[in-house]
Amino acid sequence: MMRFIKYVPLLFSLVQAKQVVQDWDITYVTTNRGLNQPPKRGVGVNNKLPIPVVRAELGDTLILNVRNSLDVPTSVHAHGIFQHGTNYYDGVPMVNGCGIAPGTNFTYEIPLQQSGTYWLHGHAAEQNFDGLQTPLIITDPNDPYQVDEEYLFAVDDWWPITIKESLAILQQPGGLGTPFVYPPQTLINGVFGNLTKPVTFEPEKTYRIRLVSMMSLPLWEFAIDDHELYIVEVDGVLTKPKAVNVVRMAPAQRVSVLVRAKNTVAKNYQYHITVLDEYVPPIPGVYPAQFDGAVVYHPDAPMDIVQSIPSERFDELSIETLEYEPMLEADQSMFLNLTYGFTEEEIPFETINLISYQDSLVPSLFSALTTGERAINPITYGPQTNTRVLKYNEVVEMLFWSPTELPHPMHLHGHVFQIIERGLVNDTTGASRRRVPATGFSPLQRDTVHVTQGEYVIARFRANNPGVWNLHCHFSWHIGLGFNMLMVVGPRELQRTMRLPPAVVEQCRIQGIATHGNAAGHNSFNYMGAPDLPFLEAALPEAAAKLAAAGGSI
């Protein structure tokens, strides 16, 4: 095992924190992103796509000045940032605030108290699907993994139809609509995958490669021929070095690997980004697709071509965090059935425990702050939000259960969770069950776990961040069809410690949205006028068969 951790002189810790100011005019951008497909109306910044990468240092404050030049509300979510004490900047409309009204300005002031690999993306009407997204890289001068140079690979898929058009197709009666008749193409760092740029290695230097999956749907893998990769960061959390040949990424996940260059310039090599066809219908050149780039040691050296490229699942249960934290002991457990349901009209919705999320009439954070003791009652937030109220600092076990043909990358805002166990939902013998050791092991912590079809995952987290936090699938289509729920953490502590900035409340006033009371906007147990909870039937085998025959999954 190579040794990567280095002593960092104290001098590096004297760097002054600063404000990192970004001026974003969120605009429509009609483009095909240089792809061989029709242009669509996307969402970009300052009339451009892709959006430039945002870089900062630990301890900085991100000042994001936003002008909304769209004709609908918008918002920005800093994915993976805990927002300790700033839950109102988490960027989910009708949860943490009201979004940013068309034609208005709003400023996010986010203290960057974590280092690592993150991303910024739209959280209003899934605008990230249409381009509103970019990596957020926060470096730490005292990072124990000191490197000579870094490279970044941010991978996303660009569809020729908008998220609004996609959801309309998916909600055709019987669940028979499939957007795959309008296939996407893969972008790497904002350009078509076939145009991916070379990277340069110098002998015996150490490189950090940051991988960011901004995909809306498929899995992808990263590998470098004849080079070992050492995982050292997962979703912003440093890990003990873990040697692998390939890294598999699900939507919204981030991983950093270290690569030690060879001691000779005799050969050049290739890196590979492979988009998989797992759980999506095979489409030539799309699912699967392979994009190759050069790793250049010397411009005149021959290219070493391999016969096969490794492929394997990401083994979270074998990876430990760098800072030791033993397995948490759960105070409560919740069963989360990740499934879909149909209305009487056979309109499909995505659900958790057969509840498809709908917004309340009051932002849920505002309800937590203004309803006194009623804030500890989940019904205050409306049954259609599928809210769980958690005691401050309790340990919560989540059992993600995926019994259908659909996988789900599950993302929790405001926290990271330990990955404790995996297995198959139909395993009656326990043969598929894998669990981390109970002692002497520090389980991997991350904020997004991919629950594959027919699998269960057990994860645990400490509810130590007062606020209202989303738990949702990060497939853009799925959250657009209601695959979301809320975790209200420590409402009593929240009421004692948080005051809403006037600018946050003003955005609600501009849009005519109530800022006090329960889900219906009442300061009592009166819920008249609250959004209805739609009655859904579990998908019958016939319905599932129709869906599969029509093109796979939603």
Summary of the structure (lengths in Angstrom):
residues: 554
radius of gyration: 23.0
end to end distance: 42.1
largest distance: 76.0
contacts: 1916
relative contact order: 0.14
helix: 15%
strand: 38%
